[in-house]
């Protein structure tokens, strides 16, 4: 029988960042490349994580990615809540897409999956204001 060669010395493996550390980093950055990397590492799984990721895209001014992530929530089996709706509506408003913001808001309200709260209505009001649609706000 042949002697077993020793395994090569391995390099120490750096610990992976915790989910809370990744979420904390998402709150701090507006850099699109950093946000994409952090979201890929986090692989959001909860309403809170999805909402944080959507809000990060909104802060970065990337409403399309915010909407895309919002749309994938349900596909992933995570139901949107008032906070995730508010985050995506706000992202659209900040991205200069008030019509899209109001469309999402109205779809969420029509879906009757949750009770809208003041945060959701404030985001919709901001979108109405930006879009010059003050009558819709009434």
MOQUI-V608166 format. One record per pair of residues at least 24 apart in sequence whose C-alpha atoms are under 10 Angstrom apart, sorted by the first residue. I is the first residue (numbers start at 1). J is the second residue. Records with the same first field share a line. If there is no record, write none. Layout:
I->J / J
This chain:
16->41
17->41 / 42
18->42
19->43 / 44 / 49
20->49
22->49
23->48 / 49 / 52 / 53 / 56
24->52
25->56
26->52 / 53 / 54 / 55 / 56 / 57
27->52 / 53 / 55 / 56 / 59
28->56 / 59
29->56 / 57 / 59 / 60
30->56 / 57 / 58 / 59 / 60 / 61 / 62
31->56 / 57 / 59 / 60 / 61
32->56 / 57 / 59 / 60 / 61 / 62
35->60
36->65
44->69 / 73 / 76 / 78
45->73 / 76 / 77 / 78
46->73 / 76 / 77 / 78 / 79 / 80
47->73 / 78 / 79 / 80 / 81 / 82 / 83 / 84
48->80 / 81 / 83 / 84
49->84
50->78 / 79 / 80 / 83 / 84 / 87
51->80 / 81 / 82 / 83 / 84 / 85 / 86 / 87 / 88
52->83 / 84 / 87
53->84 / 87 / 88
54->84 / 85 / 86 / 87 / 88 / 89 / 90 / 91
55->83 / 84 / 86 / 87 / 88 / 89 / 90 / 91
56->87 / 91
57->87 / 88 / 91 / 92 / 95
58->87 / 88 / 89 / 90 / 91 / 92 / 93 / 94 / 95
59->87 / 90 / 91 / 94 / 95
60->91 / 94 / 95
61->91 / 92 / 93 / 94 / 95 / 96
62->91 / 92 / 94 / 95
63->88 / 89 / 90 / 91 / 92 / 93 / 94 / 95 / 96 / 97 / 100 / 101
64->88 / 91 / 92 / 95 / 97
65->91
66->90 / 91 / 92
67->91 / 92 / 100 / 101 / 104
79->113 / 114
80->108 / 113 / 114
81->108 / 113 / 114 / 115 / 116 / 120
82->108 / 109 / 113 / 114 / 115 / 116 / 117 / 118 / 119 / 120 / 121
83->116 / 117 / 119 / 120
84->120
85->109 / 116 / 119 / 120 / 121 / 123 / 124
86->116 / 117 / 118 / 119 / 120 / 121 / 122 / 123 / 124
87->119 / 120 / 123
88->120 / 123
89->120 / 121 / 122 / 123 / 124 / 125 / 126 / 127
90->119 / 120 / 122 / 123 / 124 / 125 / 126 / 127
91->123 / 127
92->123 / 124 / 127
93->123 / 124 / 125 / 126 / 127 / 128 / 129 / 130 / 131
94->123 / 126 / 127 / 130
96->127 / 130 / 131
97->127 / 130 / 131
98->124 / 125 / 126 / 127 / 128 / 129 / 130 / 131 / 132 / 133
99->127 / 128 / 130 / 131 / 133
100->127
101->125 / 126 / 127 / 128 / 131
102->126 / 127 / 128 / 131 / 136 / 137
